[in-house]
Amino acid sequence: MTSRSPDQVVEALRGHLPGVEHPTVQPLGAGLDNTAYLVGGTLVARFRRDPEEYPAVCREAALLDVVARVGTVPVPRVVAALPEAGCLVTALLPGRPLLAHLDALRPEDARRLGAQLGRLLGALAAVPGAEVAAVTGVDDVAPDEWLAEARETWPEVTGTVPAAHRPTVERFLDTEPPAPSSRNVLCHNDLGAEHVLVDHRLEVTGVIDWSDAALTDPARDLGLIRRDLGPEAFEAALPGLLATGAWDADAVRGRALFLARCALLEDLAHGLGGGAQLYADKSLAALPELFSAQS
């Protein structure tokens, strides 16, 4: 089920939230995997789209308990996990998605946000894999698979990319992918600007939507920081991960840039294909720097 009426949302929650009988329900947004609603002004009910993924809300709830304990930024507090409806109910965190504030981002903001997110990546990477293996999976998509998907996406977005930049993108699509990471660690695995909440000062108030969290290559999240917040944020974030002492800086840089470019094409296609226009806009804004010869 891709969307639900307010009555359907309330019915799914009935009996699980004492005292919440006739709450207001407002759509919050929809992604490829989830649809979210604001319930009663204080709760977020996020429904999985794929019925086969309904049981995963219990694992996500357990994972959020771990992340709340070790993380360096606020994460959603679990109120209820309802596998029969594929619904995870959490307390609403303050702030708005950073995605809506990218135009206002100054270099000092980018550096500060990057450093905050880098510390989160380092804290997650330090969690022993065995501690979370029961509540999260392994995402071992190899770089050559990311590149194959980017090549498939390119025809969908070519006409939107300014002609001056098309040769650079095409040269990238013709290159060999980097070697995969030799080590997987706990990662958010979708740390785009839409999942980072900020206040009016552009201070992080929380990181949301941990449904894709996995043991995987942290260069994926670093690449999304590079894609959405730019190179200064990336440089500020990198030390937070490297502080664990388990990574080769040059290799991480190479994979992060590679994955940032693939993810840019992915988000551009998402925005053009019916997703929020903000996704397309920020992808086109980042394209000249990310695909420059100096990157």
N, C-alpha and C positions, 0 to 999 in steps of 0.2 A: 504494500500500500504506500503510494507516494505522498499523499496528503490526507488529512483527517479534518472533519468538521469539529467545531468546539464541543459539540455534544459527544462525538466519538472520543475525543481526548479525555473529557471528564469521565466517560464510562470506563475507559481503560484504567483510570486512576482510582475509580470508586473502590472504597474499602481498604485502600492502601495508605491513604492520607487522612487520618482522623481529623475531623473538624473542617475539612474542605469538601463541602457539599455542592455549592453552586459558584465555583470560581470563574473569574473572567479568563478567557483564553485568547491569546494573540499570537499569530505566526511570527516567529523570530527569523526564520531563514531555512533554506534547504540546500544541501550539498549533494554530492553523488551518492553518498551512503546513508545520510540521515536527514530527517526533517525535525525542526525544533519549534517548540511553542513556549510562550511565557504564560504561566498559570498562576492566577491570583496575584500577579505583580511581584512575587517573591521566589517562584520556583521555575526551573527550566525542565520541560519534559522533552526528551530527545528520542525519537523513534527510529529504529533501524528500518531501512527500506526492504532489505532482503530477508524474507522469513527464515532462511537457513542461518542467518546471523543473529536471530533473536536471542539464543542462549548466551551470546558473547557479552551481553550487557552485565551479566554476573561477573565475568572475568574482568571487565573494565572497572566495575565497582571496586573489586579487590585490588586492582592495580592502582586506582586512585588513592586508596588508603596508603599504599607504599609511597607513591609520589608525594602525597601530602606530608609524609614523615621526613623524606630526604630532600625534597625539592627546595629551591631558593626563591620561588615566587608562589603566590596563592594558586590553588587549583580548585575545581568545583567540589563542594562537600556533598557526598552522596546522601540522599534522603530515602530513596527506594530503588531497587532494581527489579523490574517486572519482565522476566523472560517470556512469559506467555504473550506479551504484547510487544516484545522487543524494545522496551522503553526503559531508559535510565532517567531518574528524576534527581536533580541536584538543586542546591540553593543557588540563587542568582548571584553572580559576582558583580561588583561595581565596574563601571567603565564601559567603553565602546570599542569595537574592533579597530585595531590600528589601520586596517585596510582603508577606512574612511578618512584617515588623517595623513596619508602619505604625502600629499601635496604640501603639508605644513611642516614636514620634517626638515630640520636644520642639521648641519653636520654634527653639532654637539649633541643633538637629540639622537642621531643615528649611532654615534659612538656610545652614548650612555645605554641605549636600548640594546645594542649589540653586546656590551659587556654583561648586562643583566641576563640576557639569553644565553650567553656563553657559559656563565656560571651555572645556569640550569643544566646545560648539556654536560658539563663536567660532573655535576652531582649525580645525574642519571647514569653516566658512564661508570661511575664508581660503585654502583649497585651490583653485587654479584649476580651473574646470570641465573644461577641456581635458585636464587631467592625469588625470582619472578617468572621462572620458566612455566609454572603451573597456571599463571594468569595472563600470559602474553605469548604470542607465537614468534617465530623467526621469519623475518622478511629478507630473503637472500636473493632478491632480484638483481641480476648481474648488470654491470654497465652496458654490455652489448644489447641486453634486452631493453634498457632505457633508450638506447640509440635507435634501435629498430622501431620503437613506438614513436620516437620523435620524427623519424623518416616517414612513417605512415601519416603523422599529423600534418606535416609540412604542406601538402597540397591543399588542405582545408584552410590554411591561414595565409598562404603565399600572397594572395591579392590584397591583404590588409597590411602587409609589411612594406614599408617604403622601398621603392625600387633600389635606392642606393645601398640598402642593407641586405638585400637578398643574396648577392654573391657571397658575403661573409657567412651568412647562415648556411648556405649550401656547401661552402668549404668545410664548415664544422660538421655537417651531416656526412661528409665524405671521409672524415678522419677516423682513425682507429680509437676505440674507447680505451680509457685507462684500465689498469688491472684492478680487480675487485679488492675490497678490504680483506685483510687477513683475520679480522676480528670483529665480531658483532657485539654491541652493547645496547642497553636499554635506551631507547630514543622515543621522543614524541612521534616522529616520523611523518609529520605534516605541519611543521612549524612555520606556516605562512602567516602573513600579516592579518588574515581573517581570524586567526585563532589566538592572537595576542591582544588582550584587552588593556586599554590605557585610559588615564584620566585626562582632564583638560590641560595638565602640564606635560602630557605625553610620558608619564611614569607608568610602568607596568603595574596593573592591578590584578592580573591573572592570566593564565594560559588555559584555554578550554579545548574541548573535543579531543579526547585521548583515545578515540575508537581505533585509530590506526597504529597506536603505540606498539612497538615490537623490539626484539633484539635484532639490530641491524647496523648498518654503516652510519655513523653520526655525520658523515659528509653530506648525507641527504638533508638533514636539518640545517647544517651550515650553508648548504647551497640555497635553501629557501631564504635564509637571512640575507645572503648575498643578492639574490634575485629581487627581494622586496624592499630591503633597507639599504642596499648599496654596498660598495667596497669598504667604506669606513666602518660600517657596522660589522661587516664580516671580519675585518682586521681586529676589531675590539672583542669580537666573540671568540676568535680562535684560541687565545691564551687560556680561556676557561676550560676548553677541552684538552689542550696540550698539557695542562697542569697535572693531568693524571699520569703523564710520563709514558703512555702506552702507544703513542702515535708518532709517525714520521711527518713533520710539518709539510714538507714539499708534496708528499703523496696525498695528504688530506687536502691541501690547496687545489691540487689538480683534479681530484675527484669532485670536490665541492663546486668548482667552476663548471666542470662538465655537467653535473647534475643540475646546477642552476640554469644552464642553457636549455637542457631538456625540459625542465619544469616550466620555464618561461613559455615555450611552445605549447605545453600542455595547458597552462592557464589561459593563454591567448585563445586556444580552441574552445575551452570551456566558456569563456566570456562571449565569444562570437556565436556559440551554439545554443544560447538560451540561458546561460548563467548570468550573473550580475555583470553589467557593463564595466564595473570597477575592475574586474579581473582583466578584461581586455585592455582597458586604459592603462593600468599600471604595468602590464606586460610590454605594451608599445613604448611607454616612457622609459623602461629599463633597457630596452633592446639595444640602443646605440652604444651604451657603456659596456653592457655585458658581452656583446659580440664585437667589440672593438679589437683591433690587432694587439693592443697593449694588455688586454685582459688576460 
